[in-house]
Amino acid sequence: MMTLDNIVQGHIEELKRDGARERGLAAHALGKIGPEANAAVPALTDVLSDEDVRVRLVAARALVKIDPYHEAALRALTEALCAKDEFVRNWAADALDRIGPESTAAVPALVAALKDDDPLVREWAASALGKIGPKAADAVSALVDTLKDPAKMVREWSAFALGRIGPDARAAVPALVEALHDEDGIVHEWAVHALGRMGPEARSAVPALKEVLSDPDAFVREWCTDALGKIGPAAAGAVPGLTGALRDATVGVRRGAALALGKIGAAQEAVSALIESLQDDDATVREWAAYALGKIGPDARAAVPALTTALMDANEGVRILAADALGKVGPVRVAVPALAGALGDKAVEVRVFAALALGQIGPEARAAVPALAAALKDEDPVVRTYAADALGQIGRAARSALPPLQSACKDHDPDVQVAASKALEKIGTD
C-alpha cells in the first residue's frame, strides 16, 4: 500500500529528472501536499538553483506552502518579481500574495512591482501589500499613486491594501476621499472600507462620508455607517445623516447606523429616531438602538419609557442592552419597577445588567430593595455580587435588606462576600 511518505519520496526522486517539466510537476505536487511534505524541503531548496526559472519558481511556491517562513524560498520569490518573463513575475506576485504577513521582507520589491508593465502583476502586488498589513506602511505613497491606475482591479486592490495597513496609512485619506467618486463601484466600496479601518485618523473624511450615506448602493451605505462608527466621536458631524439612515429600507444600513450613533456617543439629536428604532422589526437594530441610547447617557432621558418597555422584548440581547442603558441615562425612578422585575429574567445577563443598573440609579431605586434582597440568593454569583453592590449604592433606604446581606457575607463566592460586606458598611454609615 502506497503511504504518504512513499508518495513524497517519489516526488523527491522526480525532482532529479532531466526534463524541466517533470521537475516542475514534482515540485508542484509537493506543494499541494503542504506541511506533510516537510521531508522534501532539502531537495526543493536545492531546486531553487535549477537552470530553469519556472522550475525555480514552482519550487519556491512549494516551499512556502510547506513552510511559510522558508527564507530562501521567500528570497527566490522576491527576486522573481524582477524576472524578464511576465509569467514568472505574475506567479511570484501571486505566491507572495498567498503567503500574506510572512512576506514582509518583500515589501520593497512589491512596491517596485506596483509599476510593472503588466496590470496583473500590479494587481497581485497591491493585494499582497494589503495581506501584509501594517508592516507594509512604507508602501502607502506608492499605493496612493496606484489609486489612479488605469486598470480598475489595481485601483480596487490598492484601496483594499490601504485599508489593511490601517491608521498608519493616514496620509492616504485625501486620495481615498477622491476615490469615493471613482467610476468603478468596487473601488468606491473599498475606499469607504479603508477610511473606516483608519478610525479617528480619517476624521477629515467625515463630510465626504456623510454624502455617501445617500449612495444608491445599499452595500456602500452599510459600509459607510461602519466607517463612521469606527471614526467614533470625531464623526459627530454625520449624526444627522446617520439619524436618517435609521429609517433606511435596508436592515444592514439601519443596524450600522444605530451602532455608529452609539460609538459616536454625543448624538442627542438622534434620540427620537433611536426610540423609534427600539420597535424595529429587526432584533439587531433594536439591540444597537438600546446600546446607542446608553452611550448618549443622561441626554437620552426621554427614552426611559421606551427602554423600560424594551426590558420585556422577546430578544435577550435587547433586554440586556436596555437594562444597561437605563443605568447609564441617570437616576430615573420610573424605570425601577421594570428593572426590579428584570431581576427575575430567565437570562443571566439580563439579571446582571438589571442589578448593575439599579446600583447606578442609586437611592432613587429604593423600591427595588425587596427584589435585590431576593437576588442575593440568585443561582449566579455575578448576579448576587451586583445585587449586593446595588443595595449598598441605595444606602440607608436598603436597611430592610440587612439580614440577607449578613447571610451573603458567608456566601461561598468570595466576590459576593466582599460586595455584601461593603454594602453593609454603606448602609450603616450613609
Backbone hydrogen bonds, N-H to C=O, Kabsch-Sander energy under -0.5 kcal/mol:
donor,donor_aa,acceptor,acceptor_aa,energy
7,I,3,T,-2.1
8,V,4,L,-2.8
9,Q,5,D,-2.5
10,G,6,N,-2.1
11,H,7,I,-2.1
12,I,8,V,-2.1
13,E,9,Q,-1.9
14,E,10,G,-1.7
15,L,11,H,-1.2
16,K,13,E,-1.6
17,R,14,E,-1.8
23,R,19,G,-2.1
24,G,20,A,-2.7
25,L,21,R,-2.5
26,A,22,E,-2.1
27,A,23,R,-2.3
28,H,24,G,-2.4
29,A,25,L,-2.3
30,L,26,A,-2.0
31,G,27,A,-2.0
32,K,28,H,-2.0
33,I,29,A,-1.4
34,G,30,L,-1.5
36,E,33,I,-0.7
37,A,34,G,-2.9
38,N,35,P,-1.2
40,A,37,A,-2.4
41,V,38,N,-1.8
44,L,40,A,-2.8
45,T,41,V,-2.4
46,D,42,P,-1.8
47,V,43,A,-1.4
48,L,44,L,-0.7
48,L,45,T,-1.0
49,S,46,D,-1.6
50,D,47,V,-2.4
53,V,51,E,-0.6
56,R,52,D,-2.1
57,L,53,V,-2.1
58,V,54,R,-2.5
59,A,55,V,-2.5
60,A,56,R,-2.3
61,R,57,L,-2.5
62,A,58,V,-2.4
63,L,59,A,-2.5
64,V,60,A,-2.0
65,K,61,R,-1.2
66,I,62,A,-1.7
67,D,63,L,-3.6
70,H,67,D,-2.1
71,E,69,Y,-0.9
74,L,70,H,-2.2
75,R,71,E,-2.4
76,A,72,A,-2.2
77,L,73,A,-2.4
78,T,74,L,-2.3
79,E,75,R,-2.8
80,A,76,A,-1.8
81,L,77,L,-0.7
81,L,78,T,-1.0
82,C,79,E,-1.8
83,A,80,A,-1.6
86,E,84,K,-0.5
89,R,85,D,-2.1
90,N,86,E,-2.2
91,W,87,F,-2.5
92,A,88,V,-2.6
93,A,89,R,-2.4
94,D,90,N,-2.5
95,A,91,W,-2.6
96,L,92,A,-2.4
97,D,93,A,-2.0
98,R,94,D,-1.9
99,I,95,A,-1.6
100,G,96,L,-1.7
102,E,99,I,-0.7
103,S,100,G,-2.5
104,T,101,P,-1.0
106,A,103,S,-1.9
107,V,104,T,-2.1
110,L,106,A,-2.6
111,V,107,V,-2.7
112,A,108,P,-2.0
113,A,109,A,-1.9
114,L,110,L,-0.8
114,L,111,V,-0.9
115,K,112,A,-1.7
116,D,113,A,-1.8
121,V,118,D,-0.5
122,R,118,D,-1.8
123,E,119,P,-2.4
124,W,120,L,-2.4
125,A,121,V,-2.5
126,A,122,R,-2.3
127,S,123,E,-2.3
128,A,124,W,-2.8
129,L,125,A,-2.1
130,G,126,A,-1.8
131,K,127,S,-2.2
132,I,128,A,-1.8
133,G,129,L,-1.5
135,K,132,I,-0.7
136,A,133,G,-2.8
137,A,134,P,-1.4
139,A,136,A,-2.4
140,V,137,A,-1.7
143,L,139,A,-2.5
144,V,140,V,-2.3
145,D,141,S,-1.6
146,T,142,A,-1.8
147,L,143,L,-0.7
147,L,144,V,-0.8
148,K,145,D,-1.6
149,D,146,T,-1.5
152,K,150,P,-0.6
154,V,151,A,-0.6
155,R,151,A,-1.8
156,E,152,K,-2.6
157,W,153,M,-2.3
158,S,154,V,-1.9
159,A,155,R,-2.2
160,F,156,E,-2.3
161,A,157,W,-2.5
162,L,158,S,-2.2
163,G,159,A,-1.8
164,R,160,F,-2.1
165,I,161,A,-2.1
166,G,162,L,-1.4
168,D,165,I,-0.7
169,A,166,G,-3.0
170,R,167,P,-1.5
172,A,169,A,-2.6
173,V,170,R,-1.8
176,L,172,A,-2.6
177,V,173,V,-2.5
178,E,174,P,-2.0
179,A,175,A,-1.9
180,L,176,L,-0.8
180,L,177,V,-0.8
181,H,178,E,-1.7
182,D,179,A,-1.9
185,G,183,E,-0.6
188,H,184,D,-1.9
189,E,185,G,-2.3
190,W,186,I,-2.7
191,A,187,V,-2.2
192,V,188,H,-1.9
193,H,189,E,-2.5
194,A,190,W,-2.7
195,L,191,A,-2.2
196,G,192,V,-1.9
197,R,193,H,-2.0
198,M,194,A,-1.0
199,G,196,G,-1.6
201,E,198,M,-1.6
202,A,199,G,-2.7
203,R,200,P,-1.7
205,A,202,A,-2.3
206,V,203,R,-1.7
209,L,205,A,-2.6
210,K,206,V,-2.6
211,E,207,P,-1.1
212,V,208,A,-1.3
213,L,209,L,-1.0
213,L,210,K,-0.5
214,S,211,E,-1.6
215,D,212,V,-2.5
218,A,216,P,-0.7
221,R,217,D,-2.1
222,E,218,A,-2.4
223,W,219,F,-2.3
224,C,220,V,-2.1
225,T,221,R,-2.0
226,D,222,E,-1.9
227,A,223,W,-2.4
228,L,224,C,-2.5
229,G,225,T,-2.1
230,K,226,D,-2.0
231,I,227,A,-1.8
232,G,228,L,-1.4
234,A,231,I,-0.8
235,A,232,G,-3.1
236,A,233,P,-1.5
238,A,235,A,-2.5
239,V,236,A,-1.9
242,L,238,A,-2.5
243,T,239,V,-2.6
244,G,240,P,-1.9
245,A,241,G,-1.7
246,L,242,L,-0.8
246,L,243,T,-0.8
247,R,244,G,-1.7
248,D,245,A,-1.7
251,V,249,A,-0.5
253,V,250,T,-0.6
254,R,250,T,-1.8
255,R,251,V,-2.7
256,G,252,G,-2.3
257,A,253,V,-2.5
258,A,254,R,-2.2
259,L,255,R,-2.3
260,A,256,G,-2.6
261,L,257,A,-2.4
262,G,258,A,-1.6
263,K,259,L,-2.1
264,I,260,A,-2.3
265,G,261,L,-2.1
266,A,264,I,-1.7
267,A,265,G,-2.4
270,A,267,A,-2.3
271,V,268,Q,-1.5
274,L,270,A,-2.6
275,I,271,V,-2.4
276,E,272,S,-1.7
277,S,273,A,-1.9
278,L,274,L,-0.9
278,L,275,I,-0.8
279,Q,276,E,-1.9
280,D,277,S,-1.8
286,R,282,D,-1.8
287,E,283,A,-2.5
288,W,284,T,-2.6
289,A,285,V,-2.1
290,A,286,R,-2.1
291,Y,287,E,-2.4
292,A,288,W,-2.7
293,L,289,A,-2.3
294,G,290,A,-2.0
295,K,291,Y,-2.0
296,I,292,A,-2.1
297,G,293,L,-1.5
299,D,296,I,-0.8
300,A,297,G,-2.9
301,R,298,P,-1.5
303,A,300,A,-2.4
304,V,301,R,-1.9
307,L,303,A,-2.9
308,T,304,V,-2.6
309,T,305,P,-2.0
310,A,306,A,-1.9
311,L,307,L,-0.7
311,L,308,T,-0.8
312,M,309,T,-2.0
313,D,310,A,-1.9
319,R,315,N,-1.9
320,I,316,E,-2.5
321,L,317,G,-2.4
322,A,318,V,-2.3
323,A,319,R,-2.2
324,D,320,I,-2.3
325,A,321,L,-2.4
326,L,322,A,-2.3
327,G,323,A,-1.4
328,K,324,D,-1.0
328,K,325,A,-0.7
329,V,325,A,-1.8
332,V,330,G,-0.7
333,R,331,P,-0.5
335,A,332,V,-1.6
336,V,333,R,-1.5
339,L,335,A,-2.3
340,A,336,V,-2.8
341,G,337,P,-2.1
342,A,338,A,-1.8
343,L,339,L,-0.7
343,L,340,A,-0.9
344,G,341,G,-1.9
345,D,342,A,-1.8
348,V,346,K,-0.5
351,R,347,A,-1.8
352,V,348,V,-2.5
353,F,349,E,-2.6
354,A,350,V,-2.2
355,A,351,R,-2.3
356,L,352,V,-2.4
357,A,353,F,-2.6
358,L,354,A,-2.2
359,G,355,A,-1.9
360,Q,356,L,-1.9
361,I,357,A,-2.1
362,G,358,L,-1.8
364,E,361,I,-0.8
365,A,362,G,-2.9
366,R,363,P,-1.3
368,A,365,A,-2.2
369,V,366,R,-1.8
372,L,368,A,-2.6
373,A,369,V,-2.7
374,A,370,P,-2.1
375,A,371,A,-1.8
376,L,372,L,-0.6
376,L,373,A,-1.0
377,K,374,A,-1.8
378,D,375,A,-1.8
384,R,380,D,-2.0
385,T,381,P,-2.4
386,Y,382,V,-2.5
387,A,383,V,-2.4
388,A,384,R,-2.3
389,D,385,T,-2.3
390,A,386,Y,-2.7
391,L,387,A,-2.1
392,G,388,A,-1.8
393,Q,389,D,-2.1
394,I,390,A,-2.0
395,G,391,L,-1.5
397,A,394,I,-0.7
398,A,395,G,-2.5
399,R,396,R,-1.7
401,A,398,A,-2.1
402,L,399,R,-1.9
405,L,401,A,-2.1
406,Q,402,L,-2.6
407,S,403,P,-2.0
408,A,404,P,-2.0
409,C,405,L,-1.1
410,K,407,S,-2.0
411,D,408,A,-1.8
417,Q,413,D,-1.9
418,V,414,P,-2.3
419,A,415,D,-2.4
420,A,416,V,-2.7
421,S,417,Q,-2.3
422,K,418,V,-2.5
423,A,419,A,-2.3
424,L,420,A,-2.3
425,E,421,S,-1.7
426,K,422,K,-2.2
427,I,423,A,-2.8
428,G,424,L,-2.0
429,T,425,E,-1.1
430,D,426,K,-2.3
